[in-house]
Amino acid sequence: MLAESLFVMLGTLSVIGALGMLIARNPVSSALWLILTLFCVAGLYLTLSAEFIAVVQVLVYAGAIMVLFLFVIMLLNLGTMPTMKGVGWKKAVGFVLCVVVLTQLVLIGATGLDLLPATEVVDVANAGSATTIAKSLFTRYALAFEVIGILLLVATIGAVMLAKRRFA
């Protein structure tokens, strides 16, 4: 009972944090709302017995990625976000409904063409352990892991070159 109530509380808090990130006018406070959301997601992982993923969530996303976001915000010297005066509630509701219908159409098309991945039986007790994740990451997803590493290296070099050009 405690796990279910904690799951609902963390889920609600993460949705509130995500909405706070979207509504915030100041980019720094928006980044702080995002940090709250990332910590809540790590807590959700803990309620699902995925301790390793929760630790990685805090270290990588709430730590390193958010430091990078704050560095970019400070580098760009953003004041406040521009206001959106031309968007009414009717357009927002229409956009949300359009996204829902499009998602349903894609799901129906993928089901009809048998494009959805097959479901696997996963050992829930070991699904979030470091050994299980490492085994699938370095065997089944080795190519994707290497491509992501190269993309991150290129993005880092590009960010350093842009920052160097601006201050030189």
C-alpha positions in Angstrom: 0.0 0.0 0.0 2.9 2.3 0.8 4.5 1.7 -2.6 1.3 2.5 -4.5 0.6 5.7 -2.6 4.2 6.8 -3.0 4.0 6.0 -6.8 0.8 8.2 -7.1 2.4 11.0 -5.1 5.6 11.0 -7.1 3.7 10.8 -10.4 1.5 13.7 -9.4 4.5 15.7 -8.3 6.4 15.0 -11.5 3.4 16.2 -13.6 3.2 19.4 -11.5 7.0 19.8 -12.0 6.6 19.4 -15.8 3.8 21.9 -15.9 5.9 24.3 -13.8 8.7 23.9 -16.3 6.5 24.7 -19.2 4.7 27.7 -17.5 7.8 29.3 -15.9 8.9 32.6 -17.5 12.5 32.6 -16.3 14.7 29.9 -18.0 16.6 29.2 -14.8 13.4 28.6 -12.8 12.2 26.4 -15.7 15.4 24.4 -15.4 14.8 24.0 -11.6 11.3 22.7 -12.2 12.8 20.2 -14.6 15.3 19.1 -11.9 12.3 18.5 -9.6 10.6 16.4 -12.4 13.8 14.3 -12.9 14.1 13.6 -9.2 10.5 12.5 -9.1 11.1 10.2 -12.0 14.0 8.7 -10.2 11.7 8.1 -7.2 9.3 6.4 -9.6 12.1 4.1 -10.7 12.8 3.3 -7.0 9.2 2.3 -6.5 9.5 -0.1 -9.4 12.6 -1.7 -7.9 14.9 -0.3 -10.6 17.6 1.1 -8.3 20.3 1.3 -10.9 18.2 3.2 -13.3 17.1 5.6 -10.5 20.8 6.3 -9.7 21.7 6.9 -13.3 18.6 9.2 -13.6 19.9 11.4 -10.8 23.6 11.3 -11.8 23.3 11.7 -15.5 20.1 13.7 -16.1 19.6 15.7 -12.9 23.3 16.2 -12.5 25.3 16.4 -15.7 22.6 17.3 -18.3 21.1 20.0 -16.1 24.5 21.5 -15.5 24.9 21.6 -19.3 21.4 23.2 -19.7 22.2 25.9 -17.1 25.6 26.5 -18.7 23.8 27.1 -22.1 21.2 29.3 -20.4 23.9 31.4 -18.8 26.0 31.5 -22.0 23.0 32.8 -24.0 22.2 35.3 -21.3 18.4 34.8 -21.6 16.2 37.1 -19.6 12.6 36.1 -19.7 10.8 33.9 -22.2 8.8 35.6 -24.9 5.0 35.6 -24.4 2.6 33.9 -26.7 -0.3 36.3 -27.1 -1.9 34.8 -30.3 -2.6 31.3 -28.9 -6.0 30.9 -27.4 -7.4 28.0 -25.4 -9.3 26.8 -28.5 -6.2 26.4 -30.5 -4.4 24.6 -27.6 -7.3 22.1 -27.2 -7.4 21.6 -30.9 -3.7 20.9 -31.0 -4.0 18.3 -28.1 -6.9 16.6 -29.8 -5.0 16.5 -33.1 -2.0 14.9 -31.4 -4.3 12.3 -29.8 -6.0 11.4 -33.1 -2.6 11.3 -34.9 -1.2 9.0 -32.2 -4.2 6.7 -32.5 -3.9 6.5 -36.3 -0.2 5.7 -36.1 -0.9 3.0 -33.5 -3.7 1.5 -35.6 -1.5 1.5 -38.7 1.4 0.0 -36.9 -0.8 -2.7 -35.5 -2.4 -3.5 -38.9 1.0 -3.7 -40.6 2.5 -5.7 -37.7 5.2 -3.2 -37.0 4.9 -3.2 -33.2 7.8 -5.0 -31.4 7.0 -8.4 -29.9 6.6 -8.4 -26.1 9.1 -10.3 -24.1 8.8 -11.9 -20.7 11.1 -9.9 -18.4 12.4 -11.1 -15.0 11.1 -8.2 -13.0 13.4 -8.8 -10.0 16.5 -8.3 -12.2 15.2 -6.0 -14.9 16.7 -2.9 -13.3 20.0 -4.4 -12.2 23.3 -3.2 -13.6 24.2 -6.6 -14.9 21.0 -7.1 -16.9 21.2 -3.6 -18.4 24.9 -3.9 -19.3 24.4 -7.3 -20.9 21.6 -6.0 -23.2 23.4 -2.7 -23.8 26.7 -4.3 -24.9 25.1 -7.2 -26.9 21.8 -6.3 -28.4 22.2 -2.5 -28.6 26.0 -2.3 -29.1 25.7 -0.4 -32.4 23.2 2.1 -31.1 25.4 2.6 -28.0 28.4 3.4 -30.2 26.4 5.8 -32.5 25.1 7.7 -29.5 28.6 8.0 -28.1 29.8 9.5 -31.4 26.8 11.9 -31.6 27.5 13.1 -28.1 31.2 13.6 -28.9 30.3 15.6 -32.0 27.8 17.7 -30.1 30.4 18.5 -27.4 32.9 19.5 -30.0 30.3 21.7 -31.7 29.3 23.4 -28.4 33.0 24.1 -27.6 33.6 25.5 -31.0 30.6 27.8 -30.8 31.5 29.0 -27.4 35.1 29.6 -28.5 34.1 31.5 -31.6 31.8 33.8 -29.6 34.4 34.8 -27.0 37.5 34.9 -29.2 
